[in-house]
Amino acid sequence: MDLGIKDKRALVTGAGRGLGQSIALNLAKEGVKVAVVSRTQSDLTDLVARMGGEKNGHYALDCDLVKDGIPSMIVEKLTKEFGAVDILVNNLGGDLNIKDPYCPLNDWRKLWRLNMEVTIELNNCVIPYMKSQHWGRIVNISSIASLENQGTVPYCAIKAALTSYSRSMGRVLAPEGIIMTSVLPGAVFTEGGYWDKTSVTNPEHVRKYLDERMAIKRFGTLDEIGNVVTFLCSQQASFCVGSMVPVDGGQGRCFF
């Protein structure tokens, strides 16, 4: 299937490792010129080389998007040095190991900034150009935890806000030729990640989790998520207005 996005320009956040890396690599395979952002330059250097290097139009920028003003600054920098963004994948996120449901408001604000506010700021920066082209794709990486209790209270609540924002904003943007969607991954195995470490420290917990929570009886792979995201970035996703796409191996049990 021709996804129709060769030579489009994409920005992928949180791209140094894991899911963001997979998304960037899959977009590059489709001929997309990909700008990747992460805090670790060494990760980005390796990733750009794997995508085909700067000679093929790829670009890396190491920075901390959580800092005030940085999202707007990097979009301005990218527009000058890389080109205006046709595709944006907001992959930055996490629970910051904040587990307490009674955590102080400052912890809620940290999670909001990481998972929601940076995404909105980046979207607001790239949407005007997308409107001028009457074409754009924005994919917000949420979580199956946004639909049901699959994590900590603060994380679930803020991811729910992200999913709701994506659904609502998708309707607003559709007449402009911009398709915004959200992808809701379930438990995915990443090298050096939580499930990798837990498989060593507490293998019984892992076996129990897979047996009781995952209909498919295994963890997802990075490319199983990355390929879906790549499709939603494509010309072929033109009818996916505000779509919420669980990619969770049957982990979630809710009905929309």
TANORWO-V172741 format. One record per residue. PHI is phi in radians with two decimals (none if undefined). OMEGA is omega in whole degrees, 0 to 359 (* if undefined). Layout:
[[PHI:OMEGA] [PHI:OMEGA]]
This chain:
[[none:176] [-1.45:182] [-1.39:172] [1.24:183] [-2.18:177] [-1.01:179] [1.28:168] [-1.19:179] [-1.92:183] [-2.14:172] [-2.06:178] [-2.11:179] [-1.64:182] [1.00:193] [-1.69:187] [-1.12:184] [-2.50:168] [1.01:186] [-1.08:180] [-1.04:177] [-1.10:179] [-1.07:180] [-1.07:181] [-1.06:181] [-1.12:180] [-1.18:175] [-1.12:180] [-1.08:178] [-1.08:180] [-1.54:178] [1.51:178] [-1.36:171] [-1.48:192] [-2.03:170] [-1.72:183] [-2.05:182] [-2.18:176] [-2.79:178] [-1.44:188] [-1.95:184] [-1.09:182] [-1.08:177] [-1.10:182] [-1.21:179] [-1.05:178] [-1.12:182] [-1.13:180] [-1.05:178] [-1.10:180] [-1.18:179] [-1.35:180] [2.18:173] [1.49:181] [-1.11:181] [-1.10:177] [-1.71:172] [1.63:180] [-1.46:191] [-2.61:180] [-2.24:180] [-2.49:178] [-1.62:178] [-2.90:177] [-1.80:184] [-1.17:183] [-1.24:182] [-1.16:182] [-0.98:174] [1.45:185] [-1.19:179] [-0.97:179] [-1.11:182] [-1.13:183] [-1.26:177] [-1.14:177] [-1.08:180] [-1.14:179] [-1.09:181] [-1.03:180] [-1.35:191] [-1.79:185] [-2.09:183] [2.13:181] [-1.14:188] [-1.56:175] [-1.59:186] [-2.29:177] [-2.21:174] [-2.01:180] [-1.56:184] [-1.73:182] [-1.09:179] [2.97:180] [2.65:182] [-1.76:178] [0.93:181] [1.01:176] [-1.60:188] [-1.80:188] [-1.26:178] [-1.14:178] [-1.81:184] [-1.08:181] [-1.13:181] [-1.01:180] [-1.09:176] [-1.20:175] [-1.04:181] [-1.15:178] [-1.09:179] [-1.16:178] [-1.08:180] [-1.06:184] [-1.19:189] [-1.62:189] [-2.22:190] [-1.17:178] [-1.07:178] [-1.05:180] [-1.09:181] [-1.10:178] [-1.12:179] [-1.02:181] [-1.08:180] [-1.34:185] [-1.63:184] [-1.07:180] [-0.98:177] [-1.14:179] [-1.02:177] [-1.07:182] [-1.14:178] [-1.62:186] [0.94:177] [-2.81:174] [-3.07:175] [-2.33:176] [-2.24:178] [-2.06:178] [-1.75:181] [-1.47:178] [-1.74:182] [-2.89:172] [-1.06:177] [-1.15:179] [-1.34:183] [-1.87:182] [-2.83:185] [-1.31:180] [-2.18:181] [3.08:181] [-1.30:183] [-1.03:181] [-1.07:181] [-1.13:179] [-1.03:184] [-1.13:184] [-1.32:174] [-1.17:175] [-1.09:177] [-1.10:180] [-1.13:179] [-1.12:179] [-1.12:177] [-1.01:182] [-1.12:180] [-1.14:182] [-1.25:182] [-1.18:177] [-1.01:178] [-1.20:180] [-1.14:187] [-1.46:187] [-0.94:179] [-1.11:180] [-1.56:182] [1.46:181] [-1.86:180] [-1.88:175] [-1.86:179] [-2.37:172] [-2.28:176] [-1.93:186] [-2.02:181] [-1.22:169] [-1.69:182] [-1.25:183] [-2.10:179] [-1.45:175] [-2.21:180] [-1.07:182] [1.43:181] [-1.48:185] [-1.00:185] [-1.26:175] [-1.12:180] [-1.17:182] [-1.20:178] [-1.11:177] [-1.61:186] [-1.40:183] [-2.60:185] [-1.08:179] [-1.13:177] [-1.08:180] [-1.11:179] [-1.04:181] [-1.15:180] [-1.08:181] [-1.11:182] [-1.24:188] [-1.68:188] [-1.89:186] [-1.85:181] [-1.04:182] [-1.47:175] [1.15:174] [-2.75:174] [-1.40:174] [-1.35:173] [-1.80:182] [-1.05:182] [-1.22:176] [-1.15:173] [-1.51:185] [-1.04:179] [-1.20:178] [-1.15:178] [-1.04:180] [-1.06:177] [-1.06:181] [-1.19:175] [-1.47:192] [-1.69:174] [-1.10:184] [-1.26:181] [-1.64:189] [-1.16:180] [-1.82:185] [-1.57:185] [-1.21:178] [1.14:184] [-1.09:174] [-1.89:189] [-2.02:174] [-1.26:174] [-2.27:198] [-2.37:178] [1.08:181] [1.38:179] [-1.16:180] [-1.38:182] [-2.21:184] [-1.42:168] [-1.89:182] [-1.10:*]]
